[in-house]
Amino acid sequence: MCIGRSDIAQRAKERRDIERIDTAVDLPDLALERHTSYRDRPLADFVAFVEMVVAAINKALADIKADGTYQKINAKYFPFDIY
């Protein structure tokens, strides 16, 4: 079953009542890794790689929030808090 972007958006919209969705990042190249670098490896290896990437993104976001960079970027480009 292939899930399109509109299906994902609808599911996310429906889940907002259940939990807060903080940040959505579209990483098509990350998904492509399953079919390139990890095609002959166990799914668990790919899942571990994805978890490592997500952890790195979360750490980077936490770091720029902590040092004020996130707020500066937000103020420069948006008249509202995007997070």
Residue pairs with C-beta under 8 A, 6 or more apart in sequence:
12 21
12 24
15 21
22 83
23 61
23 83
25 57
27 53
30 50
30 53
33 46
33 49
34 46
38 45
38 46
38 49
61 70
64 70
64 73
65 71
65 83
70 83
74 81
74 82
74 83
